[in-house]
Amino acid sequence: MPEYDETADEQSSVATAATDESVEAAGTVETAAPEADDDYDPVAELRQKLRYAPGDWYVVHSYAGYENKVKTNLETRITSLDMEDFIFQVEVPTREEVEVKNGKRLQVQNKVFPGYILVRMDLTPESYSCVRNTPGVTGFVGSTDRVDRPAPLSLDEVLKWLAPAVEAEEKKAKPEVRVLDFEVGDSVTVTDGAFASLPASISEINADQQKLKVLVSIFGRETPVELNFNQVTKI
């Protein structure tokens, strides 16, 4: 009868324990949470999406002021003509801008290039005809030696059209908060609205809403006016 080897049994136990520890360590590495990216760049993310999206981007000319109508018309034709496998996306690029109307600052969406829309598509005779014969379309932009083979945009050119919209969305997600730089009694100049260019003094500050109540001298009398932080500058 063979003798029982205690040494071999101990070595086996040590090896098993080491294996278990290795498995636990490996599991820890696999389930580790990824670090948050503090340097998120929406334009870089857009570039990656554009790089791997099917089809090429083409510029289509339309009647100015009818871009959204043409977009709707084209999307309807894509569905009715079963062109979803060839025409993937239609965009009217816009950017957010500030316009002053009646003394008020308004955030408005303006066309990046009025009179033009973007179409991402695989160019075939059928897809070309679908787009070209859409009501309101006057033609493709980007000539080659063939009328029915327009030149697609480069990746950098597409970014120029579409980046303003994603940058605006990112700005909305992280609203800019102006650092409080005012005190009651400060002298300021109104820079916007009906009282623009008039001097005033601060009587109240609402830091949460980023608003000021100022006293504007009109015809020798001080009139209280509520303004945003960005509507005045310190003297």
Backbone as CSV, one residue per row, in Angstrom:
resi,resn,N_x,N_y,N_z,CA_x,CA_y,CA_z,C_x,C_y,C_z
1,MET,0.852,-1.200,0.000,0.000,0.000,0.000,0.883,1.244,0.000
2,PRO,0.675,2.219,-0.950,1.540,3.416,-1.020,1.317,4.335,0.173
3,GLU,2.425,5.006,0.586,2.343,5.914,1.730,1.689,7.230,1.299
4,TYR,0.947,7.824,2.234,0.279,9.111,1.978,1.305,10.234,2.036
5,ASP,1.372,11.055,0.997,2.378,12.120,0.912,1.754,13.439,1.329
6,GLU,1.992,13.881,2.568,1.424,15.134,3.071,2.009,16.339,2.338
7,THR,3.284,16.228,1.956,3.944,17.358,1.276,3.267,17.673,-0.053
8,ALA,2.943,16.616,-0.801,2.270,16.813,-2.088,0.902,17.426,-1.906
9,ASP,0.189,17.020,-0.844,-1.141,17.560,-0.583,-1.078,19.039,-0.255
10,GLU,-0.058,19.432,0.543,0.104,20.845,0.900,0.408,21.687,-0.337
11,GLN,1.285,21.129,-1.219,1.623,21.868,-2.443,0.399,22.067,-3.331
12,SER,-0.467,20.992,-3.377,-1.689,21.090,-4.174,-2.621,22.149,-3.629
13,SER,-2.745,22.249,-2.295,-3.617,23.246,-1.671,-3.132,24.653,-1.955
14,VAL,-1.801,24.833,-1.892,-1.223,26.154,-2.157,-1.481,26.566,-3.602
15,ALA,-1.314,25.602,-4.530,-1.541,25.900,-5.952,-2.984,26.271,-6.212
16,THR,-3.933,25.534,-5.542,-5.357,25.829,-5.713,-5.692,27.218,-5.205
17,ALA,-5.144,27.577,-4.046,-5.395,28.903,-3.472,-4.861,29.992,-4.378
18,ALA,-3.662,29.747,-4.935,-3.073,30.751,-5.837,-3.924,30.939,-7.076
19,THR,-4.471,29.808,-7.582,-5.336,29.888,-8.760,-6.591,30.677,-8.465
20,ASP,-7.209,30.441,-7.286,-8.414,31.167,-6.897,-8.147,32.656,-6.807
21,GLU,-6.965,33.025,-6.216,-6.630,34.442,-6.088,-6.467,35.080,-7.465
22,SER,-5.859,34.315,-8.404,-5.666,34.847,-9.755,-6.990,35.101,-10.439
23,VAL,-7.952,34.156,-10.255,-9.273,34.317,-10.851,-9.969,35.539,-10.292
24,GLU,-9.876,35.730,-8.946,-10.504,36.896,-8.332,-9.893,38.178,-8.863
25,ALA,-8.556,38.185,-8.983,-7.882,39.382,-9.480,-8.309,39.695,-10.901
26,ALA,-8.400,38.641,-11.727,-8.823,38.845,-13.113,-10.230,39.378,-13.176
27,GLY,-11.103,38.856,-12.327,-12.480,39.329,-12.301,-12.564,40.777,-11.900
28,THR,-11.690,41.198,-10.970,-11.680,42.588,-10.528,-11.308,43.513,-11.674
29,VAL,-10.314,43.109,-12.465,-9.878,43.936,-13.585,-10.989,44.074,-14.616
30,GLU,-11.685,42.973,-14.897,-12.711,42.987,-15.939,-13.912,43.843,-15.562
31,THR,-14.214,43.938,-14.277,-15.404,44.666,-13.859,-15.096,46.079,-13.382
32,ALA,-13.835,46.506,-13.510,-13.480,47.844,-13.054,-14.233,48.884,-13.872
33,ALA,-14.775,49.887,-13.205,-15.550,50.924,-13.893,-14.622,51.847,-14.653
34,PRO,-14.954,52.211,-15.869,-14.113,53.123,-16.641,-14.120,54.513,-16.027
35,GLU,-12.983,55.189,-16.176,-12.872,56.538,-15.630,-13.694,57.508,-16.466
36,ALA,-14.269,58.473,-15.810,-15.064,59.482,-16.519,-14.152,60.347,-17.374
37,ASP,-14.603,60.702,-18.544,-13.829,61.529,-19.465,-14.219,62.985,-19.268
38,ASP,-13.296,63.730,-18.636,-13.573,65.142,-18.372,-13.333,66.003,-19.605
39,ASP,-12.686,65.443,-20.633,-12.355,66.204,-21.830,-13.254,65.803,-22.994
40,TYR,-14.530,65.594,-22.715,-15.470,65.176,-23.760,-15.556,66.243,-24.841
41,ASP,-15.407,65.827,-26.073,-15.442,66.737,-27.218,-16.556,66.284,-28.158
42,PRO,-17.687,67.017,-28.204,-18.803,66.589,-29.052,-18.458,66.579,-30.536
43,VAL,-17.574,67.474,-30.961,-17.202,67.514,-32.376,-16.353,66.296,-32.740
44,ALA,-15.458,65.886,-31.826,-14.650,64.688,-32.069,-15.538,63.449,-32.138
45,GLU,-16.556,63.400,-31.267,-17.491,62.275,-31.302,-18.273,62.271,-32.620
46,LEU,-18.687,63.456,-33.073,-19.395,63.559,-34.351,-18.505,63.083,-35.491
47,ARG,-17.225,63.456,-35.448,-16.292,63.029,-36.494,-16.219,61.505,-36.576
48,GLN,-16.173,60.846,-35.403,-16.117,59.386,-35.386,-17.383,58.775,-35.989
49,LYS,-18.544,59.328,-35.622,-19.802,58.812,-36.163,-19.861,58.987,-37.682
50,LEU,-19.417,60.153,-38.147,-19.441,60.411,-39.586,-18.492,59.482,-40.340
51,ARG,-17.352,59.193,-39.717,-16.343,58.373,-40.376,-16.871,56.972,-40.706
52,TYR,-17.686,56.430,-39.789,-18.133,55.045,-39.952,-19.583,54.920,-40.438
53,ALA,-20.243,56.034,-40.674,-21.624,55.979,-41.172,-21.624,55.584,-42.646
54,PRO,-22.585,54.781,-43.081,-22.631,54.377,-44.491,-22.986,55.547,-45.401
55,GLY,-22.550,55.466,-46.644,-22.884,56.484,-47.627,-21.945,57.675,-47.602
56,ASP,-22.135,58.573,-48.560,-21.400,59.835,-48.648,-22.378,60.988,-48.497
57,TRP,-21.832,62.151,-48.143,-22.656,63.347,-47.972,-22.599,64.196,-49.234
58,TYR,-23.776,64.634,-49.667,-23.889,65.489,-50.848,-24.662,66.755,-50.492
59,VAL,-24.312,67.850,-51.169,-25.007,69.123,-50.977,-26.054,69.272,-52.072
60,VAL,-27.268,69.582,-51.646,-28.377,69.754,-52.587,-28.879,71.190,-52.491
61,HIS,-29.038,71.832,-53.628,-29.525,73.216,-53.656,-31.049,73.223,-53.711
62,SER,-31.635,74.122,-52.910,-33.097,74.264,-52.905,-33.446,75.744,-52.912
63,TYR,-34.721,76.041,-53.017,-35.152,77.429,-52.944,-34.932,77.949,-51.524
64,ALA,-34.329,79.129,-51.403,-34.072,79.716,-50.092,-35.384,79.937,-49.348
65,GLY,-35.399,79.550,-48.097,-36.592,79.681,-47.283,-37.484,78.457,-47.307
66,TYR,-37.174,77.507,-48.189,-37.986,76.286,-48.314,-37.191,75.034,-47.925
67,GLU,-36.074,75.237,-47.217,-35.206,74.103,-46.907,-35.935,73.015,-46.111
68,ASN,-36.672,73.407,-45.089,-37.370,72.410,-44.262,-38.483,71.713,-45.042
69,LYS,-39.146,72.459,-45.916,-40.192,71.864,-46.751,-39.591,70.837,-47.706
70,VAL,-38.446,71.184,-48.296,-37.770,70.253,-49.200,-37.328,69.008,-48.439
71,LYS,-36.839,69.193,-47.230,-36.437,68.049,-46.396,-37.619,67.106,-46.176
72,THR,-38.776,67.670,-45.842,-39.979,66.858,-45.634,-40.393,66.148,-46.921
73,ASN,-40.354,66.880,-48.043,-40.706,66.275,-49.331,-39.792,65.101,-49.669
74,LEU,-38.493,65.298,-49.450,-37.534,64.252,-49.786,-37.718,63.031,-48.891
75,GLU,-37.921,63.245,-47.598,-38.121,62.113,-46.689,-39.379,61.322,-47.056
76,THR,-40.400,62.024,-47.528,-41.617,61.338,-47.984,-41.332,60.489,-49.219
77,ARG,-40.555,61.037,-50.149,-40.216,60.294,-51.365,-39.336,59.085,-51.047
78,ILE,-38.430,59.235,-50.112,-37.563,58.109,-49.736,-38.401,56.920,-49.286
79,THR,-39.433,57.213,-48.498,-40.308,56.143,-48.007,-41.177,55.571,-49.124
80,SER,-41.785,56.443,-49.899,-42.723,55.972,-50.931,-42.022,55.225,-52.060
81,LEU,-40.750,55.551,-52.315,-39.998,54.889,-53.385,-39.109,53.762,-52.869
82,ASP,-39.243,53.438,-51.571,-38.449,52.354,-50.957,-36.948,52.574,-51.145
83,MET,-36.498,53.788,-50.827,-35.085,54.122,-50.995,-34.333,54.182,-49.670
84,GLU,-34.913,53.608,-48.606,-34.283,53.682,-47.288,-32.914,53.007,-47.247
85,ASP,-32.677,52.033,-48.121,-31.391,51.334,-48.138,-30.329,52.089,-48.927
86,PHE,-30.703,53.227,-49.514,-29.758,53.994,-50.316,-29.621,55.441,-49.840
87,ILE,-30.695,55.991,-49.297,-30.667,57.375,-48.799,-30.930,57.316,-47.298
88,PHE,-29.929,57.699,-46.504,-29.953,57.420,-45.073,-30.329,58.611,-44.196
89,GLN,-30.002,59.811,-44.622,-30.171,60.962,-43.724,-30.300,62.245,-44.531
90,VAL,-31.184,63.128,-44.063,-31.372,64.443,-44.687,-31.292,65.486,-43.581
91,GLU,-30.449,66.485,-43.759,-30.250,67.491,-42.719,-30.327,68.900,-43.294
92,VAL,-30.923,69.795,-42.500,-30.859,71.234,-42.771,-30.017,71.828,-41.647
93,PRO,-28.713,71.987,-41.851,-27.825,72.426,-40.768,-28.189,73.817,-40.259
94,THR,-28.217,73.956,-38.938,-28.529,75.243,-38.310,-27.502,75.551,-37.235
95,ARG,-27.464,76.817,-36.851,-26.639,77.229,-35.713,-27.464,78.187,-34.859
96,GLU,-27.195,78.180,-33.560,-27.911,79.068,-32.646,-27.215,80.419,-32.619
97,GLU,-27.981,81.472,-32.835,-27.429,82.822,-32.850,-28.315,83.746,-32.024
98,VAL,-27.751,84.868,-31.626,-28.478,85.863,-30.836,-28.856,87.026,-31.745
99,GLU,-30.139,87.355,-31.746,-30.623,88.507,-32.503,-31.319,89.469,-31.547
100,VAL,-31.160,90.751,-31.800,-31.795,91.773,-30.972,-33.003,92.315,-31.726
101,LYS,-34.191,92.124,-31.150,-35.430,92.621,-31.751,-36.219,93.388,-30.700
102,ASN,-36.562,94.625,-31.040,-37.304,95.492,-30.118,-36.600,95.610,-28.773
103,GLY,-35.274,95.685,-28.827,-34.501,95.855,-27.601,-34.318,94.591,-26.793
104,LYS,-34.766,93.440,-27.300,-34.643,92.180,-26.563,-33.714,91.226,-27.311
105,ARG,-32.888,90.532,-26.541,-31.980,89.542,-27.118,-32.705,88.200,-27.221
106,LEU,-32.757,87.644,-28.420,-33.467,86.392,-28.653,-32.517,85.334,-29.204
107,GLN,-32.648,84.096,-28.691,-31.900,82.968,-29.232,-32.695,82.385,-30.404
108,VAL,-32.094,82.376,-31.578,-32.797,81.885,-32.765,-31.940,80.845,-33.483
109,GLN,-32.604,79.964,-34.229,-31.917,78.969,-35.046,-31.873,79.464,-36.491
110,ASN,-30.673,79.756,-36.976,-30.507,80.211,-38.351,-29.822,79.134,-39.184
111,LYS,-30.106,79.123,-40.468,-29.487,78.159,-41.372,-27.991,78.447,-41.489
112,VAL,-27.182,77.401,-41.464,-25.742,77.569,-41.651,-25.461,78.082,-43.060
113,PHE,-26.090,77.452,-44.057,-25.975,77.897,-45.448,-27.375,77.927,-46.052
114,PRO,-28.045,79.082,-46.020,-29.417,79.161,-46.550,-29.484,78.710,-48.007
115,GLY,-30.532,77.940,-48.305,-30.728,77.471,-49.667,-30.078,76.136,-49.968
116,TYR,-29.503,75.493,-48.931,-28.837,74.214,-49.158,-29.230,73.212,-48.074
117,ILE,-29.271,71.934,-48.447,-29.489,70.861,-47.485,-28.437,69.782,-47.736
118,LEU,-28.223,68.939,-46.728,-27.264,67.841,-46.834,-28.005,66.517,-46.922
119,VAL,-27.497,65.623,-47.754,-28.093,64.292,-47.898,-26.974,63.252,-47.818
120,ARG,-27.147,62.290,-46.906,-26.193,61.166,-46.813,-26.793,59.980,-47.559
121,MET,-26.070,59.495,-48.561,-26.662,58.493,-49.449,-25.592,57.699,-50.184
122,ASP,-25.978,56.527,-50.663,-25.200,55.794,-51.656,-25.715,56.244,-53.018
123,LEU,-24.828,56.790,-53.820,-25.251,57.369,-55.092,-25.446,56.280,-56.150
124,THR,-26.669,56.139,-56.591,-27.032,55.247,-57.694,-27.933,56.046,-58.632
125,PRO,-28.183,55.565,-59.837,-29.111,56.286,-60.717,-30.476,56.496,-60.073
126,GLU,-30.932,55.492,-59.298,-32.253,55.594,-58.672,-32.254,56.599,-57.521
127,SER,-31.221,56.542,-56.674,-31.183,57.476,-55.542,-30.967,58.905,-56.027
128,TYR,-30.144,59.063,-57.076,-29.943,60.390,-57.663,-31.269,60.954,-58.160
129,SER,-32.028,60.132,-58.876,-33.316,60.576,-59.416,-34.298,60.915,-58.305
130,CYS,-34.283,60.126,-57.240,-35.188,60.375,-56.108,-34.957,61.760,-55.524
131,VAL,-33.686,62.114,-55.330,-33.361,63.422,-54.745,-33.581,64.537,-55.761
132,ARG,-33.043,64.352,-56.951,-33.070,65.424,-57.955,-34.486,65.824,-58.346
133,ASN,-35.408,64.878,-58.339,-36.778,65.170,-58.763,-37.717,65.481,-57.604
134,THR,-37.155,65.737,-56.436,-37.966,66.152,-55.293,-38.425,67.595,-55.497
135,PRO,-39.693,67.897,-55.276,-40.168,69.283,-55.417,-39.359,70.242,-54.547
136,GLY,-38.883,71.317,-55.162,-38.094,72.315,-54.446,-36.604,72.157,-54.615
137,VAL,-36.142,70.999,-55.111,-34.714,70.782,-55.357,-34.364,71.321,-56.741
138,THR,-33.318,72.144,-56.803,-32.892,72.695,-58.091,-31.648,72.005,-58.630
139,GLY,-31.010,71.160,-57.825,-29.848,70.428,-58.321,-28.867,70.079,-57.227
140,PHE,-27.883,69.263,-57.585,-26.781,68.924,-56.692,-25.666,69.949,-56.847
141,VAL,-24.866,70.108,-55.789,-23.701,70.988,-55.826,-22.455,70.106,-55.854
142,GLY,-21.452,70.490,-56.631,-20.230,69.701,-56.715,-20.146,68.991,-58.048
143,SER,-19.688,69.719,-59.057,-19.714,69.186,-60.416,-18.551,68.231,-60.677
144,THR,-18.802,67.255,-61.527,-17.777,66.357,-62.056,-17.969,66.311,-63.569
145,ASP,-17.330,65.326,-64.216,-17.488,65.236,-65.668,-18.841,64.673,-66.074
146,ARG,-19.642,64.234,-65.062,-20.981,63.720,-65.349,-21.998,64.432,-64.473
147,VAL,-23.093,64.849,-65.070,-24.119,65.588,-64.339,-24.721,64.742,-63.229
148,ASP,-24.879,63.435,-63.490,-25.528,62.565,-62.512,-24.548,61.951,-61.520
149,ARG,-23.295,62.454,-61.485,-22.309,61.964,-60.526,-21.690,63.142,-59.780
150,PRO,-22.455,63.829,-58.922,-21.906,64.966,-58.176,-20.807,64.512,-57.223
151,ALA,-19.934,65.434,-56.867,-18.828,65.117,-55.965,-19.302,65.178,-54.520
152,PRO,-18.990,64.155,-53.712,-19.382,64.186,-52.301,-18.493,65.124,-51.501
153,LEU,-18.955,65.488,-50.317,-18.173,66.317,-49.411,-17.107,65.481,-48.717
154,SER,-16.013,66.128,-48.340,-15.016,65.473,-47.496,-15.513,65.474,-46.055
155,LEU,-14.865,64.689,-45.195,-15.258,64.619,-43.791,-15.152,65.985,-43.126
156,ASP,-14.073,66.716,-43.412,-13.900,68.042,-42.808,-14.982,69.013,-43.280
157,GLU,-15.387,68.896,-44.522,-16.443,69.776,-45.037,-17.780,69.485,-44.365
158,VAL,-18.076,68.205,-44.135,-19.325,67.850,-43.451,-19.324,68.411,-42.037
159,LEU,-18.179,68.342,-41.371,-18.087,68.861,-40.000,-18.402,70.352,-39.950
160,LYS,-17.958,71.102,-40.951,-18.240,72.543,-40.969,-19.743,72.807,-41.000
161,TRP,-20.479,71.916,-41.654,-21.931,72.080,-41.760,-22.640,71.647,-40.485
162,LEU,-22.210,70.526,-39.902,-22.975,69.914,-38.813,-22.454,70.239,-37.414
163,ALA,-21.189,70.655,-37.297,-20.615,70.901,-35.973,-21.338,71.990,-35.178
164,PRO,-21.785,73.109,-35.796,-22.444,74.151,-34.992,-23.618,73.640,-34.180
165,ALA,-24.382,72.695,-34.711,-25.558,72.183,-33.998,-25.156,71.379,-32.769
166,VAL,-24.129,70.509,-32.901,-23.728,69.698,-31.745,-23.028,70.553,-30.702
167,GLU,-22.323,71.591,-31.140,-21.689,72.498,-30.182,-22.748,73.262,-29.395
168,ALA,-23.826,73.649,-30.058,-24.911,74.354,-29.369,-25.587,73.444,-28.351
169,GLU,-25.792,72.171,-28.700,-26.407,71.223,-27.769,-25.524,71.012,-26.553
170,GLU,-24.221,70.927,-26.766,-23.295,70.749,-25.646,-23.308,71.974,-24.738
171,LYS,-23.428,73.147,-25.346,-23.470,74.377,-24.555,-24.730,74.438,-23.710
172,LYS,-25.859,73.945,-24.266,-27.104,73.903,-23.500,-26.990,72.941,-22.329
173,ALA,-26.312,71.819,-22.560,-26.167,70.814,-21.502,-25.297,71.332,-20.365
174,LYS,-24.377,72.236,-20.689,-23.511,72.833,-19.671,-23.665,74.348,-19.739
175,PRO,-24.742,74.880,-19.203,-24.981,76.318,-19.298,-23.882,77.125,-18.622
176,GLU,-23.502,78.180,-19.289,-22.460,79.042,-18.743,-23.019,79.871,-17.595
177,VAL,-22.316,79.850,-16.481,-22.720,80.631,-15.314,-21.688,81.730,-15.104
178,ARG,-22.141,82.949,-15.169,-21.226,84.070,-15.006,-20.887,84.250,-13.536
179,VAL,-19.605,84.392,-13.253,-19.159,84.561,-11.876,-19.643,85.908,-11.352
180,LEU,-20.154,85.897,-10.120,-20.673,87.121,-9.521,-19.546,88.134,-9.354
181,ASP,-19.697,89.269,-10.002,-18.657,90.295,-9.956,-19.272,91.656,-9.671
182,PHE,-20.421,91.645,-8.982,-21.118,92.892,-8.696,-21.377,93.023,-7.199
183,GLU,-21.513,94.255,-6.767,-21.898,94.554,-5.390,-22.938,95.662,-5.413
184,VAL,-23.808,95.653,-4.414,-24.798,96.726,-4.300,-24.067,98.056,-4.178
185,GLY,-24.504,99.022,-4.971,-23.871,100.332,-4.972,-22.907,100.543,-6.118
186,ASP,-22.530,99.450,-6.825,-21.616,99.589,-7.960,-22.252,100.432,-9.061
187,SER,-21.418,101.234,-9.713,-21.863,101.997,-10.878,-21.627,101.164,-12.134
188,VAL,-22.638,101.101,-12.981,-22.550,100.295,-14.201,-23.097,101.094,-15.383
189,THR,-22.829,100.582,-16.575,-23.411,101.128,-17.797,-24.293,100.060,-18.423
190,VAL,-25.512,100.422,-18.758,-26.418,99.479,-19.410,-25.958,99.296,-20.857
191,THR,-25.814,98.040,-21.284,-25.289,97.756,-22.627,-26.328,97.200,-23.586
192,ASP,-27.540,96.920,-23.093,-28.527,96.260,-23.947,-29.926,96.714,-23.558
193,GLY,-30.832,96.741,-24.526,-32.214,97.076,-24.234,-32.524,98.548,-24.426
194,ALA,-33.671,98.953,-23.907,-34.149,100.323,-24.113,-33.278,101.362,-23.425
195,PHE,-32.527,100.947,-22.385,-31.719,101.909,-21.625,-30.234,101.784,-21.956
196,ALA,-29.915,101.171,-23.086,-28.522,100.981,-23.476,-27.774,102.302,-23.491
197,SER,-26.549,102.277,-22.972,-25.594,103.398,-22.893,-25.826,104.304,-21.690
198,LEU,-26.931,104.091,-20.939,-27.192,104.943,-19.775,-26.457,104.418,-18.544
199,PRO,-25.965,105.336,-17.690,-25.343,104.903,-16.434,-26.411,104.505,-15.424
200,ALA,-26.040,103.637,-14.494,-26.980,103.180,-13.470,-26.193,102.732,-12.253
201,SER,-26.919,102.522,-11.160,-26.294,101.997,-9.943,-27.077,100.773,-9.483
202,ILE,-26.367,99.777,-8.953,-26.993,98.518,-8.551,-27.651,98.676,-7.186
203,SER,-28.937,98.302,-7.116,-29.649,98.373,-5.837,-29.926,96.988,-5.254
204,GLU,-30.063,95.960,-6.119,-30.301,94.592,-5.651,-29.588,93.610,-6.573
205,ILE,-29.209,92.454,-5.996,-28.546,91.406,-6.775,-29.232,90.077,-6.501
206,ASN,-29.620,89.375,-7.558,-30.182,88.028,-7.441,-29.208,87.071,-8.124
207,ALA,-28.302,86.492,-7.320,-27.251,85.645,-7.881,-27.812,84.370,-8.493
208,ASP,-28.866,83.804,-7.902,-29.422,82.546,-8.405,-29.968,82.701,-9.821
209,GLN,-30.670,83.803,-10.067,-31.252,84.036,-11.390,-30.348,84.873,-12.292
210,GLN,-29.180,85.276,-11.752,-28.232,86.105,-12.488,-28.897,87.382,-13.009
211,LYS,-29.602,88.047,-12.100,-30.291,89.291,-12.442,-29.899,90.392,-11.465
212,LEU,-30.010,91.614,-11.944,-29.730,92.806,-11.139,-30.925,93.739,-11.190
213,LYS,-31.126,94.467,-10.098,-32.050,95.597,-10.140,-31.183,96.840,-10.051
214,VAL,-31.288,97.680,-11.061,-30.467,98.883,-11.106,-31.363,100.115,-11.129
215,LEU,-30.794,101.226,-10.724,-31.498,102.508,-10.747,-30.933,103.342,-11.888
216,VAL,-31.783,103.617,-12.861,-31.379,104.401,-14.025,-31.958,105.803,-13.882
217,SER,-31.115,106.814,-14.102,-31.565,108.198,-13.986,-32.197,108.645,-15.302
218,ILE,-33.517,108.912,-15.247,-34.254,109.356,-16.430,-34.981,110.651,-16.088
219,PHE,-34.644,111.714,-16.816,-35.240,113.032,-16.571,-35.099,113.433,-15.107
220,GLY,-33.936,113.152,-14.540,-33.660,113.571,-13.176,-34.259,112.682,-12.106
221,ARG,-34.936,111.608,-12.494,-35.526,110.694,-11.510,-34.920,109.306,-11.680
222,GLU,-34.691,108.625,-10.550,-34.134,107.272,-10.592,-35.253,106.256,-10.807
223,THR,-35.130,105.483,-11.851,-36.142,104.478,-12.198,-35.558,103.081,-12.023
224,PRO,-36.205,102.201,-11.239,-35.686,100.837,-11.065,-35.931,99.992,-12.318
225,VAL,-34.912,99.276,-12.723,-34.990,98.416,-13.910,-34.318,97.084,-13.584
226,GLU,-34.961,95.985,-13.989,-34.360,94.661,-13.784,-33.637,94.227,-15.052
227,LEU,-32.380,93.818,-14.894,-31.555,93.420,-16.031,-30.802,92.133,-15.719
228,ASN,-30.356,91.453,-16.760,-29.476,90.300,-16.594,-28.045,90.771,-16.376
229,PHE,-27.232,89.891,-15.805,-25.832,90.239,-15.586,-25.156,90.694,-16.879
230,ASN,-25.496,90.029,-17.999,-24.796,90.333,-19.244,-25.341,91.562,-19.959
231,GLN,-26.230,92.298,-19.299,-26.769,93.516,-19.912,-26.135,94.781,-19.349
232,VAL,-25.128,94.608,-18.491,-24.442,95.763,-17.919,-22.944,95.491,-17.863
233,THR,-22.183,96.572,-17.789,-20.747,96.473,-17.535,-20.394,97.449,-16.427
234,LYS,-19.411,97.061,-15.612,-19.004,97.935,-14.516,-18.229,99.125,-15.053
235,ILE,-18.447,100.251,-14.412,-17.718,101.463,-14.788,-16.389,101.489,-14.033
